[in-house]
Amino acid sequence: MKIWIDLDHTPHVPLFRPIIEELQKRDVEVLVTARDFAQTVALLEMWNIDHVKIGKHGGSGKVGKVLNLFERASQLVRFVKKEKIDLAVSHGSRTMLVACKWLRIPAVTMMDYEYTEVGIFNLLSKYLMIPKYIPESRLTLNNFKINKVVRYPGYKEELYLPYFKPDTSFRKSIGLPEGKTLVTIRPSAMYANYHDPLSEQILLKVLDQVLETPNAWPLIVSRIDKDKAFIKDRFGDQINFLEQAVDGLQLIWNSDVFISGGGTMNREAGLLGVPVYSIFTGQKPYLDEYLAEQGKLTFIDTLNKIEQIKIEKREILSKFVPKNPNLMKEVVDIFLQLEI
């Protein structure tokens, strides 16, 4: 059996890393393609995952995204058509789906945000693989094809968290001065379909508060140059930027406070037990709401909530104990048992 995995964004690399290893242990041949965007390729190289780099991001404009959809899909078709693929898997890769349609390859799309534009996924995916926690009523409300939905018992982040081992030297490796309170901040995605300008206002106010806090050391994990320029124009050299690709879980685990406008890293922080504040102001993922109900995440979605952020040092342990250690193997079982 041969499975094709397409990675088109940074969070997909740690997600599929253990899946790729497990498939290979079971004598499944794996082909990995990757879009050259954010830290996707850098992480693949850092972890020595064999891959083929194909295509790039289409930019923030709708026209560019549509053109890029077909451009990268055609690039994928040209490369993959010589391979004998039994199943294609991604976490929301639209370009893979278009390529699979042309090549008549059954595709599994993993998803965990119910408010995404679901049309192309409904139309071109054979299966939609979704965490069990998201209620069917929420999926139906947002027009998911329920007959294509396959459930798995956990968060996607729990697929790889069991393999995380804290690195006690990490804080020193990123140049964090001794005794400082590490406040890691990942801005909202300024290029995304769901971007809300309110997130930028909240981000600026949050940075004001961090800079006013004694011993706080703000570290920005910028997605693209646009993020970095936006922050530098306002704060100059007062803010630190992460300049190299690092293991995101190590970064979160070694942070005293984590603030982000994205979903995946927020959930990683919540599941790792790190104080996390979401500055995402769009429609909230059910999974984030679920974490908030458990007290593992706090929403900062209005300017007057910023005062709820507590910037203080915490005890950083040398060991992490996962709550759902067998999920990855269960998911691989599901892949291999699907009717294709």
C-alpha positions as CSV (number, residue, x, y, z in Angstrom):
1,M,0.0,0.0,0.0
2,K,1.2,3.5,-0.7
3,I,-0.2,6.6,1.0
4,W,0.4,10.2,-0.2
5,I,0.6,12.9,2.5
6,D,0.5,16.6,1.6
7,L,1.7,19.2,4.1
8,D,0.8,22.8,3.3
9,H,1.3,24.6,6.6
10,T,3.7,24.5,9.6
11,P,1.4,22.7,12.1
12,H,0.9,19.8,9.7
13,V,4.6,18.7,10.1
14,P,4.5,17.7,13.8
15,L,1.0,16.3,13.3
16,F,2.0,13.9,10.5
17,R,5.6,13.2,11.8
18,P,4.6,10.2,14.1
19,I,1.9,9.1,11.6
20,I,4.5,8.8,8.8
21,E,6.8,6.8,11.2
22,E,4.0,4.5,12.2
23,L,2.9,3.8,8.7
24,Q,6.5,3.0,7.7
25,K,6.8,0.6,10.6
26,R,3.7,-1.2,9.2
27,D,5.4,-1.5,5.8
28,V,3.3,1.2,4.2
29,E,5.1,3.3,1.6
30,V,4.7,7.0,2.2
31,L,5.1,9.9,-0.2
32,V,5.3,13.3,1.4
33,T,4.9,16.6,-0.6
34,A,5.1,20.0,1.1
35,R,4.2,23.5,0.2
36,D,7.0,26.1,0.7
37,F,5.2,28.2,3.3
38,A,6.0,29.5,6.8
39,Q,8.2,27.0,8.6
40,T,6.8,23.9,6.8
41,V,9.9,22.9,4.8
42,A,12.3,24.1,7.6
43,L,10.7,21.7,10.1
44,L,10.7,18.8,7.6
45,E,14.4,19.4,7.1
46,M,15.1,19.8,10.8
47,W,13.5,16.4,11.5
48,N,15.0,14.7,8.4
49,I,11.6,13.8,6.9
50,D,11.9,12.8,3.3
51,H,9.7,15.1,1.2
52,V,9.4,16.9,-2.1
53,K,8.8,20.6,-2.1
54,I,6.0,21.6,-4.5
55,G,4.4,25.1,-4.8
56,K,4.0,28.0,-2.5
57,H,1.3,30.1,-0.8
58,G,-1.0,32.2,-3.1
59,G,-1.0,35.3,-0.9
60,S,-3.9,37.1,0.9
61,G,-6.0,38.1,-2.1
62,K,-8.8,35.9,-3.3
63,V,-7.8,36.0,-6.9
64,G,-4.2,34.9,-6.0
65,K,-5.6,32.0,-3.9
66,V,-7.8,30.7,-6.7
67,L,-5.0,30.9,-9.2
68,N,-2.6,29.2,-6.8
69,L,-5.2,26.5,-6.1
70,F,-5.0,25.3,-9.7
71,E,-1.4,26.1,-10.2
72,R,-0.1,24.0,-7.3
73,A,-2.7,21.3,-8.0
74,S,-1.4,21.0,-11.5
75,Q,2.2,20.8,-10.1
76,L,1.1,18.0,-7.8
77,V,-0.6,16.2,-10.6
78,R,2.6,16.3,-12.8
79,F,4.6,14.9,-9.9
80,V,2.2,12.3,-8.4
81,K,0.8,10.8,-11.7
82,K,3.8,8.6,-12.0
83,E,3.3,7.2,-8.5
84,K,0.8,4.3,-7.7
85,I,-1.1,6.0,-4.8
86,D,-3.8,4.0,-2.9
87,L,-4.9,6.8,-0.6
88,A,-4.2,10.5,-0.1
89,V,-4.3,12.2,3.3
90,S,-4.0,15.8,4.4
91,H,-5.2,18.2,7.0
92,G,-7.2,20.5,4.8
93,S,-5.0,20.7,1.7
94,R,-7.3,22.0,-1.0
95,T,-4.7,21.7,-3.7
96,M,-4.2,18.0,-2.9
97,L,-8.0,17.5,-3.3
98,V,-8.1,19.0,-6.7
99,A,-5.1,16.9,-7.8
100,C,-6.8,13.8,-6.4
101,K,-9.9,14.5,-8.4
102,W,-7.8,14.7,-11.6
103,L,-5.9,11.5,-10.7
104,R,-8.9,9.6,-9.3
105,I,-7.2,9.0,-5.9
106,P,-9.5,8.6,-2.8
107,A,-8.7,11.4,-0.4
108,V,-9.1,11.7,3.4
109,T,-9.3,15.3,4.7
110,M,-8.6,15.7,8.4
111,M,-10.4,18.8,9.8
112,D,-10.9,20.3,13.3
113,Y,-12.4,23.8,12.5
114,E,-16.0,23.6,11.7
115,Y,-16.4,27.1,10.4
116,T,-14.0,26.7,7.5
117,E,-15.3,27.0,3.9
118,V,-16.4,23.4,3.6
119,G,-17.6,23.2,0.0
120,I,-14.5,21.9,-1.7
121,F,-13.9,19.4,1.2
122,N,-17.5,18.0,0.9
123,L,-17.2,17.8,-2.9
124,L,-13.7,16.2,-3.4
125,S,-13.0,14.3,-0.2
126,K,-14.0,10.6,0.1
127,Y,-13.8,10.9,3.9
128,L,-13.8,13.8,6.4
129,M,-11.9,12.8,9.5
130,I,-13.0,14.9,12.5
131,P,-12.4,14.8,16.3
132,K,-15.3,13.2,18.2
133,Y,-15.7,16.1,20.5
134,I,-17.2,18.4,17.8
135,P,-21.0,17.8,18.0
136,E,-22.8,16.6,14.9
137,S,-25.2,19.5,15.3
138,R,-22.3,21.9,14.9
139,L,-21.2,20.1,11.7
140,T,-24.7,19.9,10.3
141,L,-25.2,23.6,11.0
142,N,-22.1,24.4,8.8
143,N,-23.2,22.0,6.0
144,F,-20.7,19.2,6.5
145,K,-21.7,16.0,4.6
146,I,-22.3,13.8,7.6
147,N,-22.2,10.6,5.5
148,K,-18.5,11.3,4.8
149,V,-17.5,12.0,8.4
150,V,-15.2,9.5,10.2
151,R,-14.5,10.2,13.9
152,Y,-11.3,9.8,15.9
153,P,-11.3,9.9,19.7
154,G,-9.3,13.0,20.6
155,Y,-7.7,16.3,19.5
156,K,-5.4,16.2,16.5
157,E,-2.7,17.6,18.8
158,E,-2.9,14.5,20.9
159,L,-1.7,12.5,18.0
160,Y,1.9,13.8,18.6
161,L,1.9,15.1,22.2
162,P,2.7,11.7,23.6
163,Y,6.1,11.8,21.8
164,F,7.1,15.1,23.4
165,K,10.0,15.2,25.7
166,P,10.9,18.5,27.4
167,D,14.3,20.0,26.6
168,T,15.7,21.7,29.7
169,S,18.2,23.6,27.7
170,F,15.7,25.1,25.3
171,R,15.3,28.5,27.0
172,K,19.0,29.1,26.8
173,S,19.1,28.0,23.1
174,I,16.8,30.8,22.0
175,G,18.8,33.5,23.9
176,L,16.4,34.0,26.8
177,P,18.2,36.0,29.5
178,E,18.3,34.3,32.9
179,G,15.4,35.1,35.3
180,K,13.1,36.5,32.6
181,T,9.4,35.7,32.1
182,L,9.0,34.3,28.6
183,V,5.9,35.6,27.0
184,T,5.5,33.9,23.6
185,I,3.1,35.6,21.1
186,R,1.9,34.3,17.8
187,P,-0.1,36.9,15.9
188,S,-3.3,36.1,14.1
189,A,-3.0,35.0,10.5
190,M,-3.2,38.3,8.6
191,Y,-3.4,36.4,5.2
192,A,-6.2,34.0,6.2
193,N,-9.8,34.0,5.0
194,Y,-11.0,34.3,8.6
195,H,-8.8,37.3,9.6
196,D,-10.4,40.0,11.7
197,P,-8.6,43.4,12.1
198,L,-9.8,43.5,15.7
199,S,-7.1,40.9,16.4
200,E,-4.4,43.4,15.4
201,Q,-5.8,46.0,17.8
202,I,-5.8,43.4,20.6
203,L,-2.3,42.3,19.7
204,L,-0.9,45.8,20.0
205,K,-2.6,46.4,23.4
206,V,-1.2,43.0,24.6
207,L,2.3,44.0,23.6
208,D,1.9,47.3,25.4
209,Q,1.0,45.4,28.6
210,V,3.8,42.9,28.2
211,L,6.4,45.7,27.7
212,E,5.1,47.4,30.9
213,T,5.5,44.2,32.9
214,P,8.9,44.0,34.8
215,N,11.1,41.1,33.7
216,A,8.8,40.1,30.8
217,W,10.6,39.0,27.7
218,P,8.2,39.1,24.7
219,L,9.0,36.7,21.8
220,I,7.1,37.0,18.6
221,V,6.6,33.9,16.4
222,S,5.7,35.6,13.1
223,R,4.0,33.7,10.4
224,I,5.0,35.9,7.5
225,D,7.1,39.1,6.9
226,K,3.8,41.1,6.9
227,D,3.3,40.2,10.6
228,K,6.9,41.1,11.5
229,A,6.8,44.5,9.7
230,F,3.5,45.4,11.3
231,I,4.9,44.8,14.8
232,K,8.3,46.4,14.1
233,D,6.7,49.6,12.8
234,R,5.0,50.1,16.1
235,F,7.6,48.8,18.6
236,G,11.0,48.8,16.9
237,D,13.6,46.8,18.7
238,Q,11.7,46.4,22.0
239,I,10.3,43.1,20.7
240,N,12.2,39.8,20.1
241,F,11.5,37.7,17.1
242,L,12.0,34.0,16.7
243,E,14.4,34.0,13.8
244,Q,14.9,30.2,13.3
245,A,12.7,27.2,13.0
246,V,12.4,25.4,16.4
247,D,10.3,22.6,17.8
248,G,7.0,24.4,18.6
249,L,6.2,22.2,21.5
250,Q,9.5,23.0,23.2
251,L,8.8,26.7,22.7
252,I,5.3,26.4,24.2
253,W,6.4,24.2,27.1
254,N,9.2,26.5,28.0
255,S,7.0,29.6,27.9
256,D,5.7,31.1,31.1
257,V,2.7,32.6,29.2
258,F,1.5,31.7,25.6
259,I,-0.7,34.2,23.6
260,S,-1.8,33.3,20.1
261,G,-4.4,34.1,17.4
262,G,-4.1,30.6,16.0
263,G,-5.9,27.4,16.9
264,T,-3.3,24.6,16.8
265,M,-0.7,26.2,19.1
266,N,-3.4,27.3,21.5
267,R,-4.7,23.8,21.9
268,E,-1.1,22.5,22.2
269,A,-0.5,24.9,25.1
270,G,-3.8,24.0,26.7
271,L,-3.2,20.3,26.5
272,L,0.4,20.8,27.8
273,G,-0.9,22.7,30.8
274,V,0.7,26.1,29.8
275,P,-1.3,29.3,30.6
276,V,-2.7,30.2,27.2
277,Y,-4.7,33.2,25.9
278,S,-6.5,33.2,22.6
279,I,-6.7,36.5,20.7
280,F,-8.5,34.9,17.8
281,T,-11.7,37.0,17.2
282,G,-13.4,35.0,14.5
283,Q,-15.9,32.3,15.0
284,K,-14.6,30.1,17.8
285,P,-13.7,26.5,17.2
286,Y,-15.8,24.1,19.3
287,L,-12.5,22.5,20.5
288,D,-11.2,25.8,21.8
289,E,-14.6,26.4,23.6
290,Y,-14.3,22.9,25.1
291,L,-10.8,23.7,26.4
292,A,-12.1,27.0,27.8
293,E,-14.9,25.2,29.6
294,Q,-12.2,23.0,31.3
295,G,-10.2,26.1,32.4
296,K,-7.3,25.3,30.0
297,L,-7.7,28.3,27.7
298,T,-8.9,31.9,28.1
299,F,-10.4,33.9,25.3
300,I,-9.2,37.5,24.9
301,D,-11.5,38.5,22.1
302,T,-12.3,42.1,23.2
303,L,-10.0,45.0,24.2
304,N,-11.4,45.2,27.7
305,K,-10.5,41.5,28.4
306,I,-6.7,42.1,28.0
307,E,-6.4,42.9,31.8
308,Q,-7.3,39.2,32.4
309,I,-3.9,38.2,31.1
310,K,-1.5,37.2,34.0
311,I,2.1,37.6,33.1
312,E,4.1,35.7,35.7
313,K,6.7,33.0,35.9
314,R,5.6,29.4,36.3
315,E,7.3,26.2,37.3
316,I,8.5,24.4,34.2
317,L,8.7,20.7,34.8
318,S,11.1,18.2,33.2
319,K,8.5,15.6,32.3
320,F,5.1,15.7,30.4
321,V,2.5,12.9,30.9
322,P,0.0,12.7,28.1
323,K,-3.7,12.0,28.7
324,N,-4.4,10.1,25.4
325,P,-1.2,8.2,24.6
326,N,-2.6,5.6,22.1
327,L,-4.5,8.0,19.8
328,M,-1.9,8.1,17.0
329,K,-2.0,4.3,16.5
330,E,-5.8,4.3,16.6
331,V,-5.8,6.9,13.8
332,V,-3.4,4.9,11.7
333,D,-5.7,1.9,12.2
334,I,-8.6,4.0,10.9
335,F,-6.6,5.0,7.8
336,L,-5.7,1.4,7.0
337,Q,-9.3,0.1,7.5
338,L,-11.0,2.7,5.3
339,E,-12.9,1.4,2.3
340,I,-11.0,2.7,-0.8
